[in-house]
Every structure is written in C-alpha cells, then in structure tokens.
Amino acid sequence: MLKLDDLRERVIKGEINQVVKSFPDMYGRLLGKRFDADFFLKSIAENGTYCCTYLLACDMNMQRQLGYIYTNGPKEFGNFHLVPDWTSLRLMSWQNNAATVMCDVYDDKENDHVLVPYAPHSILRKQIEAASKPPYKVLTVSELEYYMYENSYRDARAENYEKLKLKTLGDYHRSYHLLQTASEEKNNEAFRYHLKVSGIPVENSKREAGIGQHELNIKFSDVLSTADQLGVSVTFMAKPFIDTAGSGCHIHLSMVNASGGKNAFTADSNSTDSNDKCSPLFKYFLAGWLKYAPDVTVFYAPTINSYKRLMNASWAPTNLAWSYDNRMTAFRVVGKSQSTRIECRLPGADCNTYLAFAASLASGLRVIADQLEPPPIFEADIDQTKELPQVARTLKEAIHAFENSTFEREVFGEDVVNHYLNFYRQEQAACETSVTDWERHRYFEQI
C-alpha cells in the first residue's frame, strides 16, 4: 500500500512515471485512464477526473445499450466524476514504474455531488457502511479459480477458442499435486510475487481439479495483466468447456468485534456439539445469506455460461444448504475458534466481485435484528437429495427471481435493481439472438 506522500516521493525520484485511475464496470472489468505521474499530482490527485456515463450502460463489447434511465434525458451520455479512494493506492509491480488507485464514481452535477448508485464500487461501499453500524467488522477473502493456456489471447482468438487447439498448462488431473505446480511455477510465482509487492495479500496457489486449472487465494488481484506479460492466456469463464471442471470465486466471510478483534462467529462455550460451535450472530448471518441467495444469484452467476458450472455431481453447488466442511453444499462452515468463517461456494470466477460481496453482506445483515435461525445442518448425500431448495439453473430463472425480490429493492433501491435488470436481460438477449456451433452441428444436415 502507498500513501500519497510516498507517491510524491517516488515520482520525484523517478521510480513512478504513470498513475492509473480505475473503477469496475458492471462486468467487474477495470476501466479508467493512465496519467503522467507529474500531471496526476499537480492536477488530478485533488480534483479527480471524468469519464463518460456510457461506461455504466454498455455491453461486453463496449457498445452502448438502450433502456438505462441513467443515460437518458437532457444530459444523455455526459460525464461522471472519478474521485480517488486513497486507501487503495498501491504499486503496479507487474508494470514498469506504475501506481494505481481505485476511484469512487460520483454524479457530475453542480449542486448534487453524490455517489452514482449504479456503480459496483458504490453498491459495495453502501453495504460496507451498513455492516459497520453494529459493533463488528466484516472480514472477507476469496478463492479464485482459473485456467491457464500456453496460447496467447491473440492466438486463442485466431483458433476460435477451440478446445483441441488450446494447449493447457498441464496435461493431467492433478489437484493439489506439487509435481505439476513445480513445472508451472514460473507463472504462479509471478502472480504471487507481483500481488504481494503491490500490497495485495496472497495466501497460496495450488492446482485445481481441471486440466490446466489453478487456484489463487487472495483478497484482490489483477492476474490478467500479469498473464499478458508471460505470453499465456488466463480465462475466468465459469465453464470454459462442458467436460472440464468449472471455476469458482468462493467467498469466505467472518465478523470480528470492532474493539478487540475477537471472532464474533465463535461460540463462547466449550461444547463439542456441532450445533453449539458457533455464536448466535453466526447463525443469524448464515440464515440471511441462505434465505436471500435466490434473490441475488445474478450477482454470483451473471452470465449465460455461469449456469453451465452449477451442475449436479460437480464441485459446484446445485442445492441451497449448509454444512460443516462439506464442499458439496452451497454454504460451508470452515475453521475453528478465531478462524471460524462461512464459505459461499455459489459465485463463479466470472462474477463481479464487488456485486458478489455486496450481495453477501446485504443478505447476511438483513435478518440479524430479526434473529432468524438457519435451517438444520445438512449431513446427507446432497446429490441424492430432492427436497432442498434448488439453485437457479439458468440466467433467465435468476433474472426472474431478481426482478420479483422485494428484498433487493429495499436494500439496493428501485433504480439500481431496474438498472441491473436491464443489464442482465441484455446479456440474455445477446445469447438468444446468436447462432451457436451446437446448433449447426445438430441441425445443419439432419433437420
């Protein structure tokens, strides 16, 4: 992490010559501008900069889309104001002589300088502020899974991303296998090193279940930029191919007492009964997270491809249940004593982490005051169980739940829900108006 004074000193010494100001779009991609470091300190650090509002009203290909109230009206496609969040200032060690800072997104209005409610950064900030009102602090971490290929992005695109023409980094299923990670260490070592030097906490990396699949345990990363420099390609698709393991972005969450830092999810008693291992606060938070999971599934699984990952007999959940240390349930309780936490295994690697974290906080906090208890712990074979609530099977089904949720509208606001309804419907329509290879293989000759 950097302080503003540290940045000034490094710029004077010639150690930093550019500063990147960025914000996440609705897909979670970072957008923004690169500034000459001297100009940034003289003109931008205090005053901020501006970007076009269409960046919160466009699709994956950066094409403007209709139907957004935010970009309609007399100031159609005007500017919003990017104001640095100085707590996020850090080095970009994977790029030469660069620093970066995340920004809050404000409306550019003369007498109304307020956060743009549709910006993912704003949505998460609102939930963080709500979480800070009780005498607790929320701690989160994520496990990010991804596939690495020896092909560059340009080469992969030229090959139409065909599986037989993409060469995975690794040829066998070697989950946790140190022999395989040793042969691929130059890539993951670079990821871990650059993230650490840039002030981003890294716990570990390991091989995952799929051929060429890896996992990195971090809080925040820009792995993609590092991958570009290494000449490989990384995909965060939830399910790159139907016969390979899906990639998740599992969220681990706990709460600690703001004063002493003691884990508030741990029971005070020394009982060995599994039902008494955790505190009432833990049970209430878990109950809310479970109850509202269907309402916020689009924030965990935002694309058509997301739902190809959520299949039976896989490492991804298909039913809404919780357990102690069972990777087949949507919610898994892990750790002991001060490390007790809830793992949500619903989000895919394609999720917008700002929205996924916001959804998690909003759901868990919602019922604490009501002291809602979670359903009984699940201890059977989940793939053989039919009576549990089901995870949405398609984006269309998740959109329907999102649209009809009073919880969403009360927590995030009517305008925000309508904005993202339009966003997800456009994503659904983009698929429905395309002709796929599957259709040609099935119908070209035999229909």
Secondary structure in CASP SS format (residue, H / E / C, confidence):
PFRMAT SS
TARGET T0000
AUTHOR 0000-0000-0000
METHOD secondary structure of the structure
MODEL  1
M C 1.00
L C 1.00
K C 1.00
L H 1.00
D H 1.00
D H 1.00
L H 1.00
R H 1.00
E H 1.00
R H 1.00
V H 1.00
I H 1.00
K C 1.00
G C 1.00
E C 1.00
I C 1.00
N C 1.00
Q E 1.00
V E 1.00
V E 1.00
K E 1.00
S E 1.00
F E 1.00
P E 1.00
D C 1.00
M C 1.00
Y C 1.00
G C 1.00
R C 1.00
L E 1.00
L E 1.00
G E 1.00
K E 1.00
R E 1.00
F E 1.00
D E 1.00
A H 1.00
D H 1.00
F H 1.00
F H 1.00
L H 1.00
K H 1.00
S H 1.00
I H 1.00
A C 1.00
E C 1.00
N C 1.00
G C 1.00
T E 1.00
Y E 1.00
C E 1.00
C E 1.00
T H 1.00
Y H 1.00
L H 1.00
L H 1.00
A C 1.00
C E 1.00
D C 1.00
M C 1.00
N C 1.00
M C 1.00
Q C 1.00
R E 1.00
Q C 1.00
L C 1.00
G C 1.00
Y C 1.00
I H 1.00
Y H 1.00
T H 1.00
N C 1.00
G C 1.00
P C 1.00
K C 1.00
E C 1.00
F C 1.00
G C 1.00
N E 1.00
F E 1.00
H E 1.00
L E 1.00
V E 1.00
P E 1.00
D C 1.00
W H 1.00
T H 1.00
S H 1.00
L C 1.00
R E 1.00
L E 1.00
M C 1.00
S C 1.00
W C 1.00
Q C 1.00
N C 1.00
N C 1.00
A E 1.00
A E 1.00
T E 1.00
V E 1.00
M E 1.00
C E 1.00
D E 1.00
V E 1.00
Y E 1.00
D E 1.00
D C 1.00
K C 1.00
E C 1.00
N C 1.00
D C 1.00
H C 1.00
V C 1.00
L E 1.00
V C 1.00
P C 1.00
Y C 1.00
A C 1.00
P H 1.00
H H 1.00
S H 1.00
I H 1.00
L H 1.00
R H 1.00
K H 1.00
Q H 1.00
I H 1.00
E H 1.00
A H 1.00
A H 1.00
S C 1.00
K C 1.00
P C 1.00
P C 1.00
Y E 1.00
K E 1.00
V E 1.00
L E 1.00
T E 1.00
V E 1.00
S E 1.00
E E 1.00
L E 1.00
E E 1.00
Y E 1.00
Y E 1.00
M E 1.00
Y E 1.00
E C 1.00
N C 1.00
S C 1.00
Y H 1.00
R H 1.00
D H 1.00
A H 1.00
R H 1.00
A H 1.00
E C 1.00
N C 1.00
Y C 1.00
E C 1.00
K H 1.00
L H 1.00
K H 1.00
L C 1.00
K C 1.00
T E 1.00
L C 1.00
G C 1.00
D C 1.00
Y C 1.00
H C 1.00
R C 1.00
S C 1.00
Y C 1.00
H C 1.00
L H 1.00
L H 1.00
Q H 1.00
T H 1.00
A H 1.00
S H 1.00
E C 1.00
E H 1.00
K H 1.00
N H 1.00
N H 1.00
E H 1.00
A H 1.00
F H 1.00
R H 1.00
Y H 1.00
H H 1.00
L H 1.00
K H 1.00
V H 1.00
S C 1.00
G C 1.00
I C 1.00
P C 1.00
V E 1.00
E E 1.00
N E 1.00
S E 1.00
K E 1.00
R E 1.00
E C 1.00
A C 1.00
G C 1.00
I C 1.00
G C 1.00
Q E 1.00
H E 1.00
E E 1.00
L E 1.00
N E 1.00
I E 1.00
K C 1.00
F C 1.00
S C 1.00
D C 1.00
V H 1.00
L H 1.00
S H 1.00
T H 1.00
A H 1.00
D H 1.00
Q H 1.00
L H 1.00
G C 1.00
V C 1.00
S E 1.00
V E 1.00
T E 1.00
F C 1.00
M C 1.00
A C 1.00
K C 1.00
P C 1.00
F C 1.00
I C 1.00
D C 1.00
T C 1.00
A C 1.00
G C 1.00
S C 1.00
G E 1.00
C E 1.00
H E 1.00
I E 1.00
H E 1.00
L E 1.00
S E 1.00
M E 1.00
V E 1.00
N E 1.00
A C 1.00
S C 1.00
G C 1.00
G C 1.00
K C 1.00
N E 1.00
A C 1.00
F C 1.00
T E 1.00
A C 1.00
D C 1.00
S C 1.00
N C 1.00
S C 1.00
T C 1.00
D C 1.00
S H 1.00
N H 1.00
D H 1.00
K C 1.00
C E 1.00
S C 1.00
P H 1.00
L H 1.00
F H 1.00
K H 1.00
Y H 1.00
F H 1.00
L H 1.00
A H 1.00
G H 1.00
W H 1.00
L H 1.00
K H 1.00
Y C 1.00
A C 1.00
P C 1.00
D C 1.00
V C 1.00
T H 1.00
V H 1.00
F H 1.00
Y H 1.00
A C 1.00
P C 1.00
T C 1.00
I C 1.00
N C 1.00
S H 1.00
Y H 1.00
K H 1.00
R H 1.00
L C 1.00
M C 1.00
N C 1.00
A C 1.00
S C 1.00
W C 1.00
A C 1.00
P C 1.00
T C 1.00
N E 1.00
L C 1.00
A C 1.00
W E 1.00
S E 1.00
Y E 1.00
D C 1.00
N C 1.00
R C 1.00
M C 1.00
T C 1.00
A C 1.00
F E 1.00
R E 1.00
V E 1.00
V E 1.00
G C 1.00
K C 1.00
S H 1.00
Q H 1.00
S H 1.00
T C 1.00
R E 1.00
I E 1.00
E E 1.00
C E 1.00
R C 1.00
L C 1.00
P C 1.00
G E 1.00
A C 1.00
D C 1.00
C C 1.00
N C 1.00
T H 1.00
Y H 1.00
L H 1.00
A H 1.00
F H 1.00
A H 1.00
A H 1.00
S H 1.00
L H 1.00
A H 1.00
S H 1.00
G H 1.00
L H 1.00
R H 1.00
V C 1.00
I C 1.00
A C 1.00
D C 1.00
Q C 1.00
L C 1.00
E C 1.00
P C 1.00
P C 1.00
P C 1.00
I C 1.00
F C 1.00
E C 1.00
A C 1.00
D C 1.00
I H 1.00
D H 1.00
Q H 1.00
T C 1.00
K C 1.00
E C 1.00
L C 1.00
P C 1.00
Q E 1.00
V C 1.00
A C 1.00
R C 1.00
T C 1.00
L H 1.00
K H 1.00
E H 1.00
A H 1.00
I H 1.00
H H 1.00
A H 1.00
F H 1.00
E H 1.00
N C 1.00
S C 1.00
T H 1.00
F H 1.00
E H 1.00
R H 1.00
E H 1.00
V H 1.00
F H 1.00
G C 1.00
E H 1.00
D H 1.00
V H 1.00
V H 1.00
N H 1.00
H H 1.00
Y H 1.00
L H 1.00
N H 1.00
F H 1.00
Y H 1.00
R H 1.00
Q H 1.00
E H 1.00
Q H 1.00
A H 1.00
A H 1.00
C H 1.00
E H 1.00
T C 1.00
S C 1.00
V C 1.00
T C 1.00
D H 1.00
W H 1.00
E H 1.00
R H 1.00
H H 1.00
R H 1.00
Y H 1.00
F C 1.00
E C 1.00
Q C 1.00
I C 1.00
END
